[in-house]
Amino acid sequence: MARTAPGARGRPSHEPRGRRVPASGHPDMAEVLASPQLKARKSWHTVTTPAGREFRVPGPPARIRAQAGPGQRETGDGPWRPGALRVVDLSMGWAGPLVGLNLAAMGADVIKVESHTHFDWWRGSRPPGDGDGMDLHERSHVFNTVNRGKRGITLDLATPRGHQLVVDLIATADVVVENFAAGVIEKLGLTYDVLSARNPSLVMLRQPGFGADGPESGYVVFGNTIEGMSGLSSLVGYEGGPPTMLSNACGDPVSGLGGTLAVLAALESRSRDGKGRLLECAQLEGFLPLVSEALLSYQQTGAVPPRQGNCRPGHTPSGAYHLGDDRWLVLEVQDDARWAALSPEIDDAWAREPSLATAGGREASRESVEAGIARWVASAGEAAVLSACDRAGVPASLVLGEGETLGLEPLLVSGFWQGMDREPVGYHLYPSVAYSAGGERPLPDRPAPLLGEHTGEVLAAMGYDETARDELARAGVTGQVPVRT
C-alpha cells in the first residue's frame, strides 16, 4: 500500500482507491477528530462535564436511515422454516456474515445468497480451477466458521431473473443483511425503497465502510483499513517506532456484533409499531469507541497519545515477559493496592523500595521496574509467578498458542468449541458465539453451505419445478461450480 503524504495521513490514498485497492492513512487522534468524513456525517456527539468542559465522543454505531409501514411481509411459508425469523444474507467476508451467524445461532432461518460467478470472497482468492480438483472454494476455514447455521443458494443478481428471484425471496423475509462496496446495492436495484415496497415490515442492515454518504463514502474498505482510519494503528507499536496493525482485521467482528445488536433492536421496535427499518452501521463509526480513551486524552491534554508498546499509563508494570525458550507470560498491575500485594511475593529488595509504592513512583522508574519484573519472571518460572499474581489479585496469563487455546479448560467446560463435519474438509472444531441465553450457549445447527448447496431446495419451495430450475441453471442464473467471468 502506498504511504500517504505527511499532511494527508488521515485520508485514504486516492491512487489505490482508483484501482479498487483498500487503503488508509494512519491518522493520530488529532487527525481523527478533524476527519472530513466524520464531520460531514455528524459522527461526533458533544458532552459537557459538570465543570462546563465540552468533549467530542463517538455517536451511536447504528443509524435509522428510513422507515416503512406499518405493514406485513408477503404471505406464504415458501422456503422458510415455520415459526423462525427469516433472514436473507447477501453479505460477504466477515462483518455481514457474522450477523447472519449470530441470528442463526439464536434460531433464525438464514438463507445465504451468492453467485457462482461472484461468490463470497472469504471462500478464498485463488481462481476457479486452481488446485487440481481440490474444491479450494470449499476449504476456507474462515468462511466455514462464520457461515455455519445457514442454507446457501446461488443467484446471479446482475441478471433480470436472478434479480427477480431475490426480490421475491426478500418479500417474504424479516431481515436482509448486505455489506457490498459503495454503490453496488444501487446498481443491483436492491435498495430499501425497492424492497420495502413489497415488504414494508422488512429490517434491512447495511454495513458500508465509511458510511453511505460523505466525501470518503466511495472508498473500498476491509477491516484493516477501518483499523487504520480509526486511529488505532497510530496507538499500537513500540515507543518511537512506526504505527502497527493488529494481527487480525478487528473492524469486521466489531461491525458484525454492532450490526447484530442493531437488527435485534429494530426487530424489537417492529414488534411494537409494525414498521420496517433501514439500518446503517458504518464500520468506521462502530469502531471509534475502541479509541475513546485516547480521543478523550487528547482533548483533555492537547498531547497526541504516543505509542507505548505494552505499557499503559498508571499501570506499571505491565507487559509480556520471557519465561525461556518461546514461552511468555503477561501481567498488568492496575493500581497501588495490587502492587502492595504483589511486591512481597517478589524475592528481591528492589520490589520493596518505598518510592515504588505509588503509580507515579513506579512510572518514574518504569525502565528499572520492568527489568526487575522480567528477571523475576525468568527466574521464578510460570507456576510461581502465576500463583503469586493470583494471590495478589494481579491479572496474569501465559501467552498461549492455538493448540493450547483449544485445550483451555474454561473454554472446554463452557462448551465454547463446537465440532462439525463438513465436506470436503471433514470434522473440525469451530468457535461458538461469545454469549449465552438462559444459561445455555446458542449454537448453529448445521455446517456452512457448499456453493449453491440448497438452491434446488429453496427454488422448489418457491414454486419452481425441475424443468424451470434446470432452465435457470442452463441460463447461468444458478450454479454450483465456480466459473470465470
DOMI-165273 format. One line per field, with one value per residue (C-alpha): residue number from 1; z, x, y; residue in one letter. Coordinates in nm, 2 decimals, padded with zeros to 4 digits, always signed. Example, Ala and Ser with C-alpha at 12.3 -4.5 7.8 and 13.67 -1.06 7.14 Angstrom:
# residues 2
k: 1|2
zz: +00.78|+00.71
xx: +01.23|+01.37
yy: -00.45|-00.11
r: A|S
***
This chain:
# residues 485
k: 1|2|3|4|5|6|7|8|9|10|11|12|13|14|15|16|17|18|19|20|21|22|23|24|25|26|27|28|29|30|31|32|33|34|35|36|37|38|39|40|41|42|43|44|45|46|47|48|49|50|51|52|53|54|55|56|57|58|59|60|61|62|63|64|65|66|67|68|69|70|71|72|73|74|75|76|77|78|79|80|81|82|83|84|85|86|87|88|89|90|91|92|93|94|95|96|97|98|99|100|101|102|103|104|105|106|107|108|109|110|111|112|113|114|115|116|117|118|119|120|121|122|123|124|125|126|127|128|129|130|131|132|133|134|135|136|137|138|139|140|141|142|143|144|145|146|147|148|149|150|151|152|153|154|155|156|157|158|159|160|161|162|163|164|165|166|167|168|169|170|171|172|173|174|175|176|177|178|179|180|181|182|183|184|185|186|187|188|189|190|191|192|193|194|195|196|197|198|199|200|201|202|203|204|205|206|207|208|209|210|211|212|213|214|215|216|217|218|219|220|221|222|223|224|225|226|227|228|229|230|231|232|233|234|235|236|237|238|239|240|241|242|243|244|245|246|247|248|249|250|251|252|253|254|255|256|257|258|259|260|261|262|263|264|265|266|267|268|269|270|271|272|273|274|275|276|277|278|279|280|281|282|283|284|285|286|287|288|289|290|291|292|293|294|295|296|297|298|299|300|301|302|303|304|305|306|307|308|309|310|311|312|313|314|315|316|317|318|319|320|321|322|323|324|325|326|327|328|329|330|331|332|333|334|335|336|337|338|339|340|341|342|343|344|345|346|347|348|349|350|351|352|353|354|355|356|357|358|359|360|361|362|363|364|365|366|367|368|369|370|371|372|373|374|375|376|377|378|379|380|381|382|383|384|385|386|387|388|389|390|391|392|393|394|395|396|397|398|399|400|401|402|403|404|405|406|407|408|409|410|411|412|413|414|415|416|417|418|419|420|421|422|423|424|425|426|427|428|429|430|431|432|433|434|435|436|437|438|439|440|441|442|443|444|445|446|447|448|449|450|451|452|453|454|455|456|457|458|459|460|461|462|463|464|465|466|467|468|469|470|471|472|473|474|475|476|477|478|479|480|481|482|483|484|485
zz: +00.00|-00.09|+00.20|+00.22|+00.23|+00.58|+00.56|+00.45|+00.69|+00.77|+00.42|+00.23|-00.06|-00.38|-00.62|-00.46|-00.43|-00.81|-00.85|-00.61|-00.35|+00.01|+00.16|+00.45|+00.63|+00.99|+01.15|+01.51|+01.75|+01.64|+01.28|+01.36|+01.53|+01.22|+00.97|+00.69|+00.66|+01.03|+01.02|+00.72|+00.87|+01.21|+01.37|+01.69|+01.99|+02.23|+02.60|+02.87|+03.21|+03.54|+03.51|+03.18|+02.96|+02.63|+02.47|+02.14|+02.17|+01.92|+01.84|+01.82|+01.59|+01.41|+01.24|+01.11|+00.76|+00.66|+00.78|+00.61|+00.72|+00.94|+00.72|+00.67|+00.46|+00.18|+00.30|+00.25|+00.40|+00.08|+00.16|+00.53|+00.84|+01.01|+01.31|+01.26|+01.19|+00.82|+00.72|+00.37|+00.39|+00.09|+00.26|+00.21|+00.42|+00.79|+00.91|+00.75|+00.77|+01.14|+01.18|+01.00|+01.21|+01.53|+01.42|+01.30|+01.64|+01.80|+01.59|+01.27|+00.93|+00.73|+00.36|+00.22|-00.14|-00.35|-00.72|-00.88|-01.08|-00.78|-00.47|-00.12|-00.14|+00.20|+00.03|-00.10|-00.35|-00.57|-00.92|-01.01|-01.15|-00.94|-00.71|-00.92|-00.84|-00.46|-00.45|-00.28|-00.26|+00.00|+00.21|+00.37|+00.74|+00.79|+00.55|+00.71|+01.05|+01.00|+00.77|+00.99|+01.05|+00.71|+00.39|+00.07|-00.27|-00.58|-00.79|-01.04|-00.92|-01.22|-01.44|-01.46|-01.34|-01.06|-00.95|-00.96|-00.76|-00.48|-00.47|-00.44|-00.16|+00.03|+00.00|+00.24|+00.48|+00.80|+00.77|+00.49|+00.55|+00.30|+00.31|-00.05|-00.16|-00.20|-00.49|-00.56|-00.40|-00.60|-00.93|-00.85|-00.79|-00.44|-00.24|+00.06|-00.13|-00.39|-00.13|+00.12|-00.15|-00.14|+00.23|+00.45|+00.76|+00.63|+00.85|+00.62|+00.75|+00.55|+00.66|+00.45|+00.55|+00.59|+00.56|+00.27|+00.23|+00.29|+00.09|+00.16|+00.13|-00.20|-00.07|-00.07|+00.28|+00.47|+00.84|+00.84|+00.67|+00.94|+01.20|+01.04|+00.98|+01.34|+01.47|+01.64|+01.44|+01.55|+01.91|+01.86|+01.83|+02.02|+02.17|+01.90|+01.63|+01.34|+01.36|+01.38|+01.27|+01.49|+01.37|+01.25|+01.08|+01.40|+01.22|+01.08|+01.40|+01.58|+01.29|+01.30|+01.67|+01.64|+01.34|+01.52|+01.81|+01.56|+01.39|+01.73|+01.84|+01.51|+01.55|+01.90|+01.78|+01.49|+01.74|+01.89|+01.59|+01.29|+01.10|+00.89|+00.91|+00.70|+00.94|+00.86|+01.06|+00.92|+01.02|+01.09|+01.33|+01.51|+01.57|+01.72|+02.07|+02.09|+02.08|+02.30|+02.59|+02.35|+02.20|+02.54|+02.65|+02.35|+02.41|+02.78|+02.75|+02.39|+02.36|+02.09|+02.27|+02.18|+02.10|+02.42|+02.34|+02.62|+02.87|+02.99|+03.18|+03.55|+03.51|+03.59|+03.55|+03.25|+02.96|+02.82|+02.99|+02.87|+03.06|+02.84|+02.50|+02.32|+02.64|+02.75|+03.03|+03.05|+03.36|+03.45|+03.79|+03.78|+04.10|+04.42|+04.62|+04.38|+04.38|+04.76|+04.75|+04.47|+04.58|+04.89|+04.66|+04.46|+04.62|+04.56|+04.76|+04.48|+04.48|+04.83|+04.77|+04.93|+04.61|+04.42|+04.64|+04.42|+04.05|+03.99|+04.15|+03.95|+03.63|+03.71|+03.74|+03.47|+03.30|+03.61|+03.73|+03.40|+03.41|+03.76|+03.67|+03.37|+03.59|+03.84|+03.58|+03.41|+03.74|+03.93|+03.65|+03.53|+03.81|+04.09|+03.91|+03.82|+04.18|+04.32|+04.09|+04.17|+04.55|+04.48|+04.25|+03.96|+03.62|+03.46|+03.20|+02.98|+02.61|+02.45|+02.10|+01.90|+02.02|+02.39|+02.34|+02.20|+02.53|+02.76|+03.05|+03.08|+02.71|+02.73|+03.04|+02.89|+02.56|+02.36|+02.09|+01.85|+01.65|+01.30|+01.00|+00.66|+00.31|+00.19|+00.49|+00.74|+01.12|+01.28|+01.60|+01.55|+01.80|+01.91|+01.98|+02.28|+02.48|+02.64|+02.68|+02.97|+03.09|+02.75|+02.47|+02.13|+01.86|+01.48|+01.38|+01.05|+00.88|+00.63|+00.30|-00.01|-00.30|-00.41|-00.19|-00.12|-00.45|-00.57|-00.24|-00.20|-00.56|-00.54|-00.22|-00.42|-00.68|-00.95|-01.08|-01.20|-01.56|-01.45|-01.22|-01.50|-01.73|-01.47|-01.44|-01.82|-01.84|-01.58|-01.32|-01.08|-01.05|-00.81|-00.99|-00.98|-01.33|-01.45|-01.57
xx: +00.00|+00.13|+00.20|+00.00|+00.18|+00.26|+00.00|-00.27|-00.23|-00.60|-00.72|-00.72|-00.48|-00.65|-00.43|-00.51|-00.87|-00.89|-00.75|-01.02|-00.75|-00.84|-00.60|-00.59|-00.36|-00.26|-00.42|-00.35|-00.62|-00.60|-00.65|-00.93|-01.11|-01.05|-01.17|-01.38|-01.58|-01.68|-01.75|-01.98|-02.17|-02.20|-02.04|-01.94|-02.17|-02.07|-02.09|-02.04|-01.88|-02.02|-01.73|-01.86|-01.58|-01.70|-01.57|-01.65|-01.73|-01.83|-02.20|-02.42|-02.28|-02.61|-02.85|-03.20|-03.19|-03.55|-03.87|-04.16|-04.50|-04.66|-04.73|-04.67|-04.43|-04.59|-04.78|-04.68|-04.42|-04.22|-03.88|-03.88|-03.89|-04.22|-04.21|-03.85|-03.72|-03.65|-03.31|-03.16|-02.78|-02.64|-02.32|-01.96|-01.64|-01.67|-01.87|-02.21|-02.19|-02.12|-02.46|-02.61|-02.42|-02.54|-02.90|-02.88|-02.74|-03.04|-03.27|-03.33|-03.37|-03.08|-03.05|-02.72|-02.72|-02.41|-02.34|-02.13|-01.96|-01.91|-01.92|-01.82|-01.46|-01.39|-01.42|-01.07|-00.90|-00.75|-00.90|-01.16|-00.99|-00.68|-00.59|-00.63|-00.99|-00.95|-01.25|-01.05|-01.35|-01.49|-01.18|-01.16|-01.16|-01.28|-01.58|-01.67|-01.66|-01.87|-02.14|-02.25|-02.62|-02.72|-02.85|-02.68|-02.82|-02.67|-02.84|-02.67|-02.82|-02.70|-02.94|-03.31|-03.42|-03.17|-03.28|-03.65|-03.59|-03.40|-03.67|-03.94|-03.74|-03.69|-04.06|-04.13|-03.83|-03.79|-03.43|-03.18|-02.81|-02.57|-02.22|-02.14|-01.90|-02.05|-02.29|-02.32|-02.66|-02.79|-02.65|-02.83|-03.16|-03.19|-03.23|-03.45|-03.72|-03.75|-03.76|-03.98|-04.24|-04.33|-04.23|-04.29|-04.20|-03.85|-03.55|-03.25|-02.90|-02.63|-02.26|-02.08|-01.71|-01.71|-02.09|-02.33|-02.26|-01.98|-01.66|-01.50|-01.81|-01.69|-01.36|-01.33|-01.28|-01.15|-01.13|-00.76|-00.84|-01.11|-00.84|-00.61|-00.86|-01.00|-00.66|-00.59|-00.28|-00.14|-00.16|-00.02|+00.35|+00.67|+00.78|+00.95|+00.85|+00.61|+00.23|+00.14|-00.16|-00.31|-00.28|-00.64|-00.90|-01.08|-01.31|-01.51|-01.61|-01.68|-01.91|-02.07|-02.15|-02.28|-02.49|-02.64|-02.75|-02.89|-03.10|-03.23|-03.32|-03.51|-03.70|-03.80|-03.92|-04.11|-04.29|-04.44|-04.51|-04.51|-04.26|-03.97|-03.64|-03.33|-03.03|-02.68|-02.39|-02.08|-01.79|-01.56|-01.81|-01.87|-01.50|-01.44|-01.54|-01.23|-01.02|-01.24|-00.99|-00.72|-00.97|-01.06|-00.70|-00.60|-00.89|-00.81|-00.43|-00.37|-00.10|-00.13|-00.11|+00.22|+00.29|+00.40|+00.44|+00.28|+00.28|-00.04|-00.05|-00.07|-00.03|+00.33|+00.45|+00.26|+00.38|+00.49|+00.78|+01.00|+00.99|+01.25|+01.25|+00.94|+00.73|+00.59|+00.38|+00.17|+00.07|-00.06|-00.05|-00.35|-00.32|-00.12|-00.31|-00.22|+00.14|+00.14|+00.01|+00.25|+00.58|+00.63|+00.59|+00.90|+01.22|+01.42|+01.48|+01.41|+01.04|+01.00|+01.15|+00.92|+00.94|+00.76|+00.45|+00.27|+00.18|+00.38|+00.69|+00.67|+00.61|+00.92|+01.13|+00.95|+01.26|+01.41|+01.07|+01.01|+01.36|+01.31|+00.98|+01.15|+01.42|+01.17|+00.95|+01.25|+01.40|+01.08|+00.91|+00.55|+00.38|+00.53|+00.46|+00.10|+00.04|+00.18|-00.02|-00.33|-00.28|-00.22|-00.52|-00.30|-00.42|-00.17|-00.17|+00.05|+00.07|-00.09|-00.06|-00.36|-00.33|-00.31|-00.62|-00.82|-00.75|-00.80|-01.02|-01.27|-01.35|-01.39|-01.61|-01.84|-01.89|-01.73|-01.59|-01.84|-01.75|-01.89|-01.83|-01.84|-01.75|-01.48|-01.27|-01.40|-01.45|-01.32|-01.38|-01.53|-01.57|-01.92|-02.08|-01.95|-02.27|-02.53|-02.90|-03.09|-02.77|-02.72|-02.49|-02.67|-02.52|-02.57|-02.74|-02.55|-02.22|-02.15|-02.32|-02.14|-02.17|-02.53|-02.60|-02.96|-03.05|-03.28|-03.45|-03.52|-03.64|-03.87|-04.03|-04.08|-04.28|-04.01|-04.04|-03.75|-03.78|-03.77|-03.48|-03.28|-03.35|-03.22|-02.90|-02.86|-02.90|-02.63|-02.86|-02.78|-02.49|-02.28|-01.94|-01.74|-01.69|-01.46|-01.62
yy: +00.00|+00.34|+00.57|+00.89|+01.22|+01.35|+01.62|+01.37|+01.08|+01.09|+01.04|+00.71|+00.72|+00.82|+00.62|+00.27|+00.37|+00.43|+00.07|-00.07|-00.14|-00.08|+00.17|+00.41|+00.65|+00.62|+00.93|+01.02|+01.13|+01.50|+01.39|+01.15|+01.44|+01.65|+01.39|+01.55|+01.22|+01.21|+01.58|+01.55|+01.26|+01.44|+01.13|+01.31|+01.39|+01.67|+01.60|+01.86|+01.78|+01.93|+02.18|+02.30|+02.14|+02.01|+01.69|+01.52|+01.15|+00.88|+00.88|+00.56|+00.29|+00.25|+00.48|+00.45|+00.58|+00.51|+00.35|+00.18|+00.06|-00.04|-00.34|-00.71|-00.92|-01.12|-01.43|-01.79|-02.02|-02.06|-02.19|-02.08|-02.29|-02.24|-02.01|-01.90|-01.55|-01.52|-01.38|-01.33|-01.29|-01.11|-01.02|-01.14|-01.16|-01.14|-00.84|-00.92|-01.30|-01.27|-01.10|-01.40|-01.64|-01.48|-01.48|-01.84|-01.94|-01.78|-01.98|-01.78|-01.94|-01.78|-01.82|-01.70|-01.58|-01.59|-01.63|-01.90|-01.62|-01.38|-01.59|-01.48|-01.38|-01.54|-01.87|-01.79|-01.57|-01.84|-01.86|-02.13|-02.44|-02.39|-02.68|-02.99|-03.05|-02.99|-02.75|-02.49|-02.26|-02.51|-02.53|-02.18|-02.22|-01.86|-01.90|-02.23|-02.08|-01.77|-01.92|-02.21|-02.24|-02.11|-02.26|-02.14|-02.07|-01.91|-01.64|-01.41|-01.09|-00.90|-01.09|-01.00|-01.34|-01.36|-01.01|-01.10|-01.42|-01.25|-00.97|-01.25|-01.42|-01.09|-01.01|-01.30|-01.23|-01.04|-00.93|-00.87|-00.81|-00.66|-00.52|-00.46|-00.19|+00.15|+00.18|-00.20|-00.24|+00.05|-00.10|-00.42|-00.25|-00.38|-00.06|-00.04|+00.16|-00.12|-00.40|-00.23|-00.15|-00.52|-00.59|-00.28|-00.48|-00.55|-00.47|-00.41|-00.38|-00.20|-00.20|+00.05|+00.10|+00.48|+00.53|+00.57|+00.94|+01.19|+01.27|+00.93|+00.71|+00.56|+00.41|+00.03|-00.10|-00.40|-00.44|-00.34|+00.00|+00.06|-00.01|+00.25|+00.52|+00.49|+00.59|+00.26|+00.18|+00.52|+00.39|+00.04|-00.01|+00.02|+00.35|+00.56|+00.30|+00.31|+00.25|-00.12|-00.31|-00.58|-00.94|-00.95|-00.73|-00.63|-00.38|-00.67|-00.85|-00.52|-00.43|-00.78|-00.76|-00.40|-00.49|-00.79|-00.56|-00.31|-00.57|-00.71|-00.36|-00.29|-00.62|-00.53|-00.19|-00.36|-00.58|-00.27|-00.05|-00.28|-00.07|-00.19|+00.00|+00.06|+00.04|+00.17|+00.06|+00.24|+00.02|+00.32|+00.48|+00.15|+00.11|+00.45|+00.36|+00.14|+00.45|+00.66|+00.68|+00.82|+01.06|+01.20|+01.21|+01.43|+01.66|+01.69|+01.74|+01.86|+01.60|+01.33|+00.99|+00.82|+00.46|+00.28|-00.09|-00.29|+00.00|+00.15|+00.49|+00.43|+00.05|-00.01|-00.28|-00.42|-00.62|-00.96|-01.12|-01.40|-01.73|-01.90|-02.08|-01.94|-01.92|-01.58|-01.45|-01.13|-00.94|-00.60|-00.42|-00.19|+00.01|+00.07|-00.19|-00.47|-00.36|-00.36|-00.72|-00.84|-00.68|-00.90|-01.20|-01.09|-01.22|-00.91|-00.60|-00.36|-00.45|-00.32|+00.02|+00.28|+00.50|+00.23|+00.23|+00.48|+00.46|+00.78|+00.64|+00.32|+00.52|+00.74|+00.42|+00.23|+00.10|-00.05|-00.18|-00.36|-00.50|-00.63|-00.80|-00.96|-01.10|-01.23|-01.40|-01.57|-01.70|-01.79|-01.97|-01.97|-02.17|-01.95|-01.62|-01.72|-01.83|-01.51|-01.29|-01.49|-01.43|-01.06|-01.01|-00.92|-01.03|-01.27|-01.54|-01.74|-01.64|-01.95|-02.09|-02.22|-02.57|-02.47|-02.24|-02.54|-02.72|-02.43|-02.56|-02.26|-02.29|-02.67|-02.65|-02.38|-02.57|-02.30|-02.53|-02.69|-02.99|-03.02|-03.24|-03.07|-03.18|-03.18|-03.07|-03.33|-03.28|-02.96|-02.77|-02.42|-02.14|-02.08|-01.74|-01.55|-01.52|-01.75|-01.73|-01.88|-02.05|-02.22|-02.13|-02.08|-02.30|-02.30|-02.63|-02.70|-02.65|-02.38|-02.45|-02.57|-02.33|-02.34|-02.64|-02.56|-02.38|-02.65|-02.70|-02.32|-02.27|-02.57|-02.43|-02.10|-02.29|-02.36|-02.72|-02.92|-02.80|-02.44|-02.50|-02.67|-02.38|-02.13|-02.34|-02.35|-01.98|-01.92|-01.77|-02.05|-02.29|-02.49|-02.48|-02.16|-02.01|-01.73|-01.41
r: M|A|R|T|A|P|G|A|R|G|R|P|S|H|E|P|R|G|R|R|V|P|A|S|G|H|P|D|M|A|E|V|L|A|S|P|Q|L|K|A|R|K|S|W|H|T|V|T|T|P|A|G|R|E|F|R|V|P|G|P|P|A|R|I|R|A|Q|A|G|P|G|Q|R|E|T|G|D|G|P|W|R|P|G|A|L|R|V|V|D|L|S|M|G|W|A|G|P|L|V|G|L|N|L|A|A|M|G|A|D|V|I|K|V|E|S|H|T|H|F|D|W|W|R|G|S|R|P|P|G|D|G|D|G|M|D|L|H|E|R|S|H|V|F|N|T|V|N|R|G|K|R|G|I|T|L|D|L|A|T|P|R|G|H|Q|L|V|V|D|L|I|A|T|A|D|V|V|V|E|N|F|A|A|G|V|I|E|K|L|G|L|T|Y|D|V|L|S|A|R|N|P|S|L|V|M|L|R|Q|P|G|F|G|A|D|G|P|E|S|G|Y|V|V|F|G|N|T|I|E|G|M|S|G|L|S|S|L|V|G|Y|E|G|G|P|P|T|M|L|S|N|A|C|G|D|P|V|S|G|L|G|G|T|L|A|V|L|A|A|L|E|S|R|S|R|D|G|K|G|R|L|L|E|C|A|Q|L|E|G|F|L|P|L|V|S|E|A|L|L|S|Y|Q|Q|T|G|A|V|P|P|R|Q|G|N|C|R|P|G|H|T|P|S|G|A|Y|H|L|G|D|D|R|W|L|V|L|E|V|Q|D|D|A|R|W|A|A|L|S|P|E|I|D|D|A|W|A|R|E|P|S|L|A|T|A|G|G|R|E|A|S|R|E|S|V|E|A|G|I|A|R|W|V|A|S|A|G|E|A|A|V|L|S|A|C|D|R|A|G|V|P|A|S|L|V|L|G|E|G|E|T|L|G|L|E|P|L|L|V|S|G|F|W|Q|G|M|D|R|E|P|V|G|Y|H|L|Y|P|S|V|A|Y|S|A|G|G|E|R|P|L|P|D|R|P|A|P|L|L|G|E|H|T|G|E|V|L|A|A|M|G|Y|D|E|T|A|R|D|E|L|A|R|A|G|V|T|G|Q|V|P|V|R|T
***
